[in-house]
C-alpha cells in the first residue's frame, strides 16, 4: 500500500460562498474585464461591475418567483455566457444548481428533475423547453436563459440579505453522473468543495498559467460537466477573462478570434487537432514534412524530459518551428502555450508532440465525486505518462487491490437521496473509493492503469485493462472510437469505428471498412498498440463497424465516454463473429 499527500495551501472560511468574489471584485475593480461575450460584432467585454449587476437582476427574478434557500433550480443549456450568469445568480440566493446536458433525452431529464425535486428550470432552446415540459408537466416555472426572470418589486438589498446567509457548507450543486453503469446518481457538491479545490489549484500547481498579461480561457466543453464547471470557478477566483462558445464545430475559428492563453479539453479534442493538422498537410502534399516534424517534436520533448535534447535535435526543432509548429500555434490564436486535459488518458506520444510544438498539455485526474481534479501535472514538473501529483490538500492511497483512494475536502458530500450508494464509495475512515486502478511512484505521481469494473478477464484468466489499448488506437487519424472486448473469451479483440472527417470526399464507411489499404492502416495501429502490453493482452482481431458510435447514436455519454454495455448489446453479432460466431 502506497500513500502520498500534499499540504493544504489555501483554506476556505466557514462564512465563504462562491458569489463572494463576484461582488468583492465589482467593488474593488469595477472596470476590470472579467468576460467577453461572443456576438456577431465580435467579443465585447463584460466588466466586473456589469457582471455583478446582471447577477443581481437574475437573482431578484429568482426571489420574485419564490425560490428559497436550498431550492433546486435546473439548468439545461449549451455552454454560453448566460450559463455562468444563471449559475452565480442561483448561488447568490442560496439555491442549488442542477445542470442537465443539453443533449439529454426526455427520460433522463424526467429522472433528474424528479430525483432532485427541482422547483424551476432555465432552458436555452425551443427543443430544451419542449423536453422539460414533456418530462415534467407539473413544473410551472421554466425560464429562457437569455431573458431575465421578472423581478417584480424585489430590491437589490434582498439579494444581499440572501447572499449573506450562504455559507461554505451549503449545497452548491447536484451534478448527476453520466450513467454509463445505470441510472445517474446526483453528486452533492458544496460551496466548500468547489472553493477549496479552486483556491488550492490557483496557489499550487497551475498558478503559472495565470502569470500572463490578461490570462484568458475559452470554455467550450459542456458546463454541465464538473471539469468545465470547476474551470469556470477557477477563472472567476483568478480574475482571468472567460469566454464561451456553444458549438464545438466553431472552436477552431473562435480560438483564433479570442486568442486564449490556456485551454482545457478532453483527449478527443487534442486528437482532433492533431489529426486535422496531419490531414491538411497530406492534402497539401506535405505529409512527409509533417511526419518528420512530428517525430522531431516528440524526440525533442522526450529529450527535454530526460535531461535535455542534444544540439542536433534542437536545431531541427528550430527549423520545424518556422515551417510547422508556429502555424499550429497561430491556429489557436497565437497566445496559447499551455492546456489542461482530463477525462481520460491523452497518450504519451500526443503529449510529447504538443510539448514539442510549444503547447504543453498538463494531464489531470478526477471524478465528479472529487469536484473534478484530484491530481494534475504542473509547469516545471510535468511527468508525461502520468496524471500528476495530488493537489494541495489531497491525500491519495493505493489499496491492496490497486484501487485509487482519495481523502480531501474536495471529496463530495455524498449522493443525493442515496445513502446506500454513498456508503459503497466512502468507507468508515473517510476514504473515497474511486473505482480506478492505478500506481503511485516514489515522487507522488499517479498513473491510472484501468477501471476496476472495466477490467476484462479472458477465458484463460488473464486480466486486461482496456483503457490503454483504446487510447492508443484512438490516436490514429483514421480511428474515431475503439472498444476492447474479450471478457470470458479466448482472446482480446477490438471494435473500431472510422472517423468521418478522415474519409475521402464521397467515400462511405461500407466501402472503406473492407478496403485493403484501410484495413492495413488499422492493423498497423493495432500492432503499435500491442507493443505496450503483454502477449496475452494483445488484440488478436478487430472489426470495423459500419457507422461511428456517437452521443446521438446512444453509445457515448455527453463527456464522450463509451457506454460499454450498450455497445456490447447493439453489436453483439459483430462481437460473436470475431470469435467464430460463438
C-alpha positions in Angstrom: 0.0 0.0 0.0 1.4 3.4 -1.0 0.2 6.8 0.1 1.1 10.3 -0.8 -0.3 13.7 0.3 0.4 17.4 -0.4 -0.2 20.0 2.3 -3.0 22.5 2.0 -2.1 25.9 0.6 -5.4 27.7 0.8 -8.2 27.5 3.3 -11.9 28.4 2.9 -13.6 30.3 5.8 -16.8 28.8 7.0 -18.6 32.0 6.0 -17.4 32.0 2.4 -19.5 31.3 -0.7 -19.0 31.1 -4.4 -20.6 34.5 -5.3 -18.4 36.4 -2.8 -15.6 37.0 -5.4 -18.0 38.4 -8.0 -19.3 41.0 -5.6 -15.9 41.9 -4.0 -14.3 42.4 -7.3 -17.1 44.6 -8.6 -16.5 46.8 -5.5 -12.7 46.8 -5.8 -12.1 46.8 -9.5 -15.5 47.7 -11.2 -13.9 48.3 -14.6 -11.8 45.1 -14.7 -12.7 42.9 -17.7 -13.9 39.5 -16.4 -15.6 38.1 -19.5 -16.0 38.6 -23.2 -19.3 37.7 -24.9 -19.4 36.4 -28.4 -21.7 38.4 -30.7 -22.0 39.0 -34.5 -19.9 42.1 -33.9 -17.0 40.4 -32.2 -16.2 39.8 -28.5 -17.3 42.8 -26.4 -16.1 42.9 -22.9 -18.1 42.5 -19.6 -16.7 44.3 -16.6 -16.7 43.2 -13.0 -19.5 45.7 -12.1 -21.6 44.8 -15.2 -21.4 41.1 -14.4 -22.3 41.7 -10.7 -25.3 43.9 -11.7 -26.6 41.2 -14.1 -26.2 38.5 -11.5 -28.2 40.7 -9.1 -31.0 41.1 -11.7 -31.4 37.4 -12.3 -31.2 36.7 -8.6 -34.0 39.2 -8.0 -36.1 37.3 -10.5 -35.4 34.1 -8.7 -36.5 35.6 -5.4 -39.6 37.1 -7.1 -40.5 33.6 -8.3 -40.4 32.2 -4.8 -37.0 30.4 -5.0 -35.9 29.8 -1.4 -32.6 28.9 0.2 -31.8 25.3 -0.7 -34.3 25.0 -3.5 -33.0 23.2 -6.6 -33.0 25.0 -10.0 -32.3 23.0 -13.1 -30.2 24.5 -16.0 -30.3 22.9 -19.4 -28.3 24.8 -22.0 -25.2 24.7 -24.2 -22.0 26.4 -22.9 -22.7 30.2 -23.1 -22.3 33.4 -21.1 -25.8 33.1 -19.6 -24.9 29.7 -18.2 -22.3 31.2 -15.9 -24.6 34.2 -15.2 -27.5 31.9 -14.1 -25.2 29.7 -12.0 -23.9 32.6 -9.9 -27.4 34.1 -9.6 -28.7 30.8 -8.3 -25.8 30.6 -5.8 -26.4 34.3 -4.7 -29.8 33.4 -3.4 -28.6 30.3 -1.6 -30.3 27.9 -4.2 -28.7 24.8 -5.8 -27.9 24.5 -9.5 -28.8 21.2 -11.1 -27.1 21.1 -14.5 -28.6 19.0 -17.3 -26.8 18.1 -20.5 -28.4 19.9 -23.4 -28.5 16.6 -25.4 -30.4 14.7 -22.6 -33.4 12.6 -23.5 -36.9 13.2 -22.1 -36.4 10.1 -19.8 -33.1 11.4 -18.5 -34.5 14.8 -17.8 -37.5 13.4 -16.2 -35.3 11.4 -13.8 -33.1 14.3 -12.9 -35.9 16.8 -12.3 -37.9 14.3 -10.3 -34.9 13.0 -8.2 -33.6 16.5 -7.5 -37.1 17.9 -6.7 -36.3 20.8 -8.9 -38.6 23.8 -8.3 -37.7 25.7 -11.6 -35.6 25.4 -14.7 -33.6 27.5 -17.1 -33.6 26.3 -20.7 -31.9 27.7 -23.8 -33.6 26.4 -27.0 -37.2 25.5 -28.0 -36.2 21.9 -28.0 -34.9 22.1 -24.5 -38.2 23.7 -23.3 -40.2 21.0 -25.1 -38.1 18.3 -23.4 -38.5 19.8 -20.0 -42.3 20.4 -20.5 -42.7 16.8 -21.6 -40.5 15.4 -18.8 -42.1 17.4 -16.0 -45.5 18.9 -17.0 -46.0 19.8 -13.3 -43.0 22.1 -13.3 -44.6 25.5 -13.8 -41.6 27.8 -13.7 -39.4 27.4 -16.8 -37.4 30.4 -18.0 -35.4 31.0 -21.2 -31.8 31.5 -20.2 -31.4 34.7 -22.3 -34.3 36.5 -20.7 -34.1 37.8 -17.1 -36.9 36.5 -14.9 -39.4 39.1 -13.9 -38.1 40.9 -10.8 -41.3 42.4 -9.6 -40.7 44.8 -6.7 -37.7 42.9 -5.3 -35.0 45.3 -4.1 -31.2 44.8 -4.6 -30.9 44.6 -0.8 -33.0 41.4 -0.8 -30.2 39.7 -2.8 -27.6 41.0 -0.3 -29.6 39.5 2.6 -30.0 36.1 0.9 -26.3 36.0 -0.1 -25.2 36.8 3.5 -27.0 33.6 4.6 -24.9 31.3 2.3 -22.0 29.5 4.0 -19.3 27.2 2.7 -21.0 24.1 3.9 -24.2 24.8 1.9 -25.0 22.7 -1.1 -24.0 24.5 -4.3 -24.9 22.0 -7.0 -26.1 18.5 -7.6 -24.2 17.1 -10.6 -25.6 13.8 -12.0 -23.1 11.1 -13.1 -23.1 10.2 -16.8 -24.9 6.9 -16.1 -22.6 4.6 -18.0 -23.4 1.8 -15.5 -27.0 2.5 -14.6 -29.3 5.3 -13.6 -27.4 8.6 -13.0 -26.7 9.4 -9.3 -26.7 13.0 -8.1 -23.4 14.1 -6.5 -23.9 16.6 -3.7 -21.2 19.3 -4.1 -20.9 22.2 -1.6 -19.5 25.7 -1.9 -16.6 24.5 0.2 -15.8 21.6 -2.2 -15.6 24.0 -5.2 -13.8 26.9 -3.5 -11.3 24.6 -1.7 -10.3 23.0 -5.0 -10.2 26.2 -7.0 -8.1 28.1 -4.5 -5.6 25.3 -4.0 -5.2 24.9 -7.7 -4.5 28.6 -8.1 -2.0 28.8 -5.3 -0.4 25.5 -6.3 0.2 23.6 -9.5 -1.4 25.8 -12.1 -0.5 29.2 -10.7 2.0 29.9 -13.5 -0.8 29.6 -16.1 -2.2 32.9 -14.7 1.0 34.8 -14.8 0.4 36.0 -18.4 -0.8 39.5 -19.2 -4.6 39.3 -19.4 -4.9 35.5 -18.8 -7.9 34.2 -20.7 -9.6 30.9 -21.5 -12.3 29.8 -23.9 -14.9 27.4 -22.5 -16.4 25.0 -25.0 -16.8 21.8 -23.0 -20.3 21.3 -21.5 -20.7 23.3 -18.3 -23.0 20.5 -17.1 -19.7 18.5 -16.6 -17.8 19.1 -13.4 -14.5 19.6 -15.3 -15.7 22.7 -17.2 -17.6 23.9 -14.1 -14.5 23.8 -12.0 -12.6 25.8 -14.6 -15.4 28.3 -14.5 -14.9 28.8 -10.8 -11.1 28.9 -11.1 -11.3 31.6 -13.7 -13.7 33.7 -11.5 -11.4 33.3 -8.5 -8.3 34.1 -10.5 -9.7 37.2 -12.1 -9.0 35.8 -15.6 -11.0 36.6 -18.7 -13.6 34.0 -19.6 -15.4 33.4 -22.8 -17.8 30.7 -24.0 -18.6 29.0 -27.3 -21.7 26.8 -27.6 -20.8 24.8 -30.7 -17.7 22.5 -30.8 -17.6 23.0 -34.6 -16.8 26.7 -34.0 -13.9 26.1 -31.7 -11.2 26.5 -34.3 -12.2 29.9 -35.6 -13.2 31.1 -32.1 -9.8 30.2 -30.8 -8.2 32.4 -33.5 -10.5 35.3 -32.7 -10.5 35.1 -28.9 -6.8 34.3 -28.5 -6.8 32.4 -25.2 -3.6 32.0 -23.1 -4.6 28.5 -22.0 -7.1 25.8 -22.9 -9.0 23.0 -21.3 -10.2 19.9 -23.1 -10.6 16.2 -23.2 -8.2 13.9 -25.1 -10.5 13.7 -28.1 -10.2 17.5 -28.6 -6.4 17.2 -28.8 -6.6 14.1 -31.0 -8.8 16.1 -33.4 -6.3 19.0 -33.5 -3.5 16.6 -34.4 -5.5 14.6 -36.9 -6.8 17.7 -38.6 -3.3 19.1 -39.0 -2.0 15.9 -40.3 -4.8 15.5 -42.9 -4.3 19.1 -44.0 -0.6 18.5 -44.5 -1.2 15.3 -46.5 -3.9 17.0 -48.7 -1.4 19.8 -49.4 1.3 17.3 -50.4 3.4 18.0 -47.3 2.6 14.7 -45.4 6.3 13.6 -45.2 7.3 17.0 -43.9 4.6 16.9 -41.2 5.5 13.3 -40.2 9.1 14.3 -39.8 8.1 17.4 -37.8 6.0 15.2 -35.5 9.0 12.8 -34.9 11.3 15.7 -34.1 8.7 17.3 -31.7 8.3 14.0 -29.9 12.0 13.3 -29.8 12.8 16.8 -28.5 10.2 16.6 -25.8 11.5 13.1 -24.7 15.0 14.5 -24.6 14.0 17.5 -22.6 12.2 15.2 -20.1 15.3 13.2 -19.6 17.9 15.9 -19.1 18.0 17.9 -22.3 17.7 17.4 -26.0 21.0 17.2 -28.0 22.1 20.1 -30.1 21.2 18.5 -33.4 17.7 17.8 -32.3 17.3 21.4 -31.0 18.4 22.7 -34.4 15.9 20.5 -36.2 13.2 21.7 -33.9 14.0 25.3 -34.6 13.6 24.6 -38.4 10.3 22.9 -38.0 9.2 25.6 -35.6 9.2 28.0 -38.5 7.8 25.6 -41.0 5.1 23.7 -39.0 4.8 24.4 -35.2 4.3 28.2 -35.5 1.4 27.7 -37.8 -0.2 25.3 -35.4 0.2 27.8 -32.6 -1.2 30.6 -34.8 -4.3 28.4 -35.5 -5.1 28.7 -31.7 -4.8 32.4 -31.6 -1.0 32.8 -31.1 -1.1 33.3 -27.4 -1.7 29.7 -26.3 1.2 27.9 -24.6 -0.5 25.5 -22.2 -3.5 23.3 -21.9 -5.1 21.1 -19.3 -6.6 17.7 -20.3 -8.8 15.5 -18.3 -11.5 12.8 -18.7 -9.2 10.0 -19.9 -5.6 9.4 -20.9 -4.2 11.5 -23.8 -1.4 9.2 -24.7 2.4 9.8 -24.3 3.1 10.4 -27.9 0.5 13.2 -28.3 1.6 14.7 -25.0 5.2 14.9 -26.3 4.1 16.2 -29.7 2.2 19.1 -28.2 5.1 19.9 -25.8 7.4 19.9 -28.8 5.1 22.2 -30.7 5.2 24.7 -27.8 1.8 24.0 -26.3 2.4 21.9 -23.2 -0.5 19.8 -22.1 -0.9 19.1 -18.4 -2.9 16.0 -17.7 -5.0 15.7 -14.6 -7.3 13.2 -13.0 -10.5 13.3 -11.0 -14.2 12.5 -10.9 -17.5 14.3 -10.3 -17.3 13.0 -6.8 -14.0 14.8 -6.2 -15.2 18.1 -7.6 -13.1 17.4 -10.7 -9.3 17.3 -10.0 -7.5 15.1 -7.5 -4.2 15.3 -9.3 -2.6 17.4 -12.1 0.8 17.8 -13.7 2.2 21.2 -13.4 4.6 23.6 -15.2 8.2 22.7 -14.5 7.2 19.3 -13.1 5.2 17.7 -15.9 5.8 13.9 -15.9 4.3 12.8 -19.2 2.6 9.4 -18.9 1.1 10.2 -15.5 -1.8 12.4 -14.4 0.4 14.3 -12.0 0.7 14.7 -8.2 -2.2 15.2 -5.7 -3.5 18.7 -5.4 -2.7 20.6 -2.2 -4.9 19.2 0.5 -5.4 15.9 -1.2 -4.1 12.5 0.1 -4.1 9.5 -2.3 -3.7 5.9 -1.3 -3.3 2.8 -3.4 -5.3 -0.1 -1.8 -4.1 -3.6 -1.8 -6.1 -4.5 -4.8 -4.7 -1.5 -6.7 -7.7 0.8 -6.4 -7.1 4.5 -6.0 -8.5 6.0 -2.8 -8.7 9.7 -2.0 -9.3 11.8 1.1 -9.7 15.6 0.9 -12.1 18.5 1.3 -12.7 18.3 -2.4 -14.5 15.0 -2.0 -18.2 15.3 -2.4 -20.9 15.3 0.3 -22.4 12.0 -0.9 -25.1 11.0 -3.4 -28.4 12.9 -3.3 -31.1 10.8 -1.5 -28.9 7.7 -1.9 -27.2 6.8 1.4 -26.6 3.2 0.3 -24.7 4.3 -2.8 -22.7 6.8 -0.7 -21.7 4.0 1.8 -20.4 1.9 -1.1 -17.8 4.5 -2.1 -16.9 6.3 1.1 -15.7 4.0 3.8 -15.8 4.4 7.6 -12.4 6.1 7.6 -13.5 8.7 5.1 -11.6 7.3 2.1 -13.4 7.8 -1.2 -13.1 4.7 -3.4 -12.7 5.9 -7.0 -13.2 2.6 -8.8 -10.0 3.3 -10.8 -6.9 1.2 -10.6 -3.5 3.0 -10.5 0.1 3.3 -9.3 1.8 6.0 -7.2 5.5 6.4 -7.9 8.0 7.4 -5.2 7.6 11.1 -6.1 3.8 11.0 -5.8 2.9 11.0 -9.5 -0.2 8.9 -10.2 -0.6 6.6 -13.2 -4.1 5.3 -14.0 -3.9 1.7 -15.3 -7.5 0.8 -15.6 -11.0 0.8 -14.1 -12.0 -1.9 -11.6 -15.4 -2.6 -13.2 -14.0 -2.5 -16.7 -11.1 -5.0 -16.2 -11.7 -7.8 -18.7 -10.9 -11.4 -17.7 -10.2 -13.7 -20.7 -11.2 -17.3 -20.8 -7.5 -18.1 -19.8 -7.9 -15.9 -16.7 -5.8 -13.0 -17.9 -6.8 -9.6 -16.6 -6.8 -6.9 -19.3 -7.3 -3.2 -18.8 -9.0 -1.9 -22.0 -8.2 1.8 -21.4 -4.5 2.0 -22.5 -5.2 -0.1 -25.7 -8.2 2.0 -26.6 -6.3 5.3 -26.1 -3.5 4.1 -28.3 -5.9 3.1 -31.1 -7.8 6.4 -31.0 -4.6 8.3 -31.6 -4.6 7.1 -35.2 -6.2 9.7 -37.6 -8.5 7.1 -39.3 -10.0 5.9 -36.0 -12.8 7.7 -34.3 -13.6 5.2 -31.5 -12.3 1.9 -30.2 -13.6 -0.5 -27.7 -11.8 -3.6 -26.4 -13.7 -6.8 -25.9 -12.8 -10.2 -24.6 -14.4 -10.8 -21.2 -14.7 -14.6 -20.9 -13.5 -15.0 -24.5 -10.4 -16.9 -25.7 -8.5 -13.7 -26.7 -8.7 -9.9 -26.8 -10.4 -8.2 -29.8 -11.4 -4.7 -30.7 -14.4 -2.9 -32.2 -13.3 0.1 -34.3 -15.1 2.9 -36.0 -13.7 5.2 -38.7 -13.6 8.9 -38.3 -16.0 10.5 -40.8 -13.7 13.6 -41.0 -10.8 11.5 -42.2 -12.7 9.9 -45.1 -12.2 11.0 -48.7 -15.0 13.0 -50.2 -17.8 10.8 -51.5 -16.5 7.7 -49.8 -18.7 5.6 -47.5 -17.9 3.6 -44.4 -19.2 0.4 -46.0 -16.7 0.8 -48.9 -13.7 1.8 -46.7 -14.2 -0.8 -43.9 -13.3 -3.6 -46.4 -10.7 -1.6 -48.4 -7.3 -3.5 -48.1 -5.4 -0.2 -47.6 -7.7 0.9 -44.8 -7.5 -2.4 -43.1 -3.7 -2.4 -43.4 -3.6 1.0 -41.7 -5.9 -0.2 -38.9 -3.8 -3.3 -38.5 -0.7 -1.1 -38.2 -2.4 0.9 -35.4 -3.3 -2.4 -33.7 0.2 -3.6 -33.9 1.5 -0.4 -32.4 -1.0 -0.6 -29.5 0.0 -4.2 -28.9 3.6 -3.2 -28.3 2.6 -1.7 -24.9 1.1 -4.9 -23.4 2.0 -8.5 -22.8 1.3 -11.1 -25.5 -1.8 -12.4 -23.6 -3.3 -8.9 -23.6 -2.7 -8.2 -27.3 -5.5 -7.6 -29.7 -5.8 -10.6 -32.0 -8.7 -9.5 -34.2 -10.6 -6.3 -34.9 -13.9 -5.4 -36.6 -14.6 -2.1 -38.3 -18.2 -1.1 -37.6 -20.4 0.2 -40.4 -21.0 3.5 -38.6 -19.4 5.7 -35.9 -20.6 5.4 -32.3 -21.6 8.8 -31.1 -23.7 10.5 -28.4 -26.5 10.8 -30.9 -26.4 7.1 -31.6 -26.7 6.5 -27.8 -23.3 4.8 -27.4 -21.4 7.7 -25.9 -22.1 9.9 -22.8 -22.1 13.7 -23.2 -18.5 13.5 -21.9 -17.6 11.1 -24.8 -17.2 8.0 -22.6 -18.2 4.8 -24.2 -21.3 3.1 -22.8 -19.8 -0.3 -22.9 -23.0 -2.2 -22.0 -25.0 -0.5 -24.8 -22.2 -1.2 -27.4 -22.0 -4.8 -26.3 -25.7 -5.2 -26.7 -26.1 -3.4 -30.0 -23.1 -5.0 -31.6 -23.4 -8.5 -30.2 -23.4 -10.0 -33.6 -20.2 -8.3 -34.7 -18.6 -9.4 -31.4 -19.7 -13.0 -31.9 -18.3 -13.0 -35.4 -14.9 -12.1 -34.1 -14.9 -15.3 -32.1 -16.2 -17.6 -34.9 -19.9 -16.9 -34.3 -19.8 -18.3 -30.8 
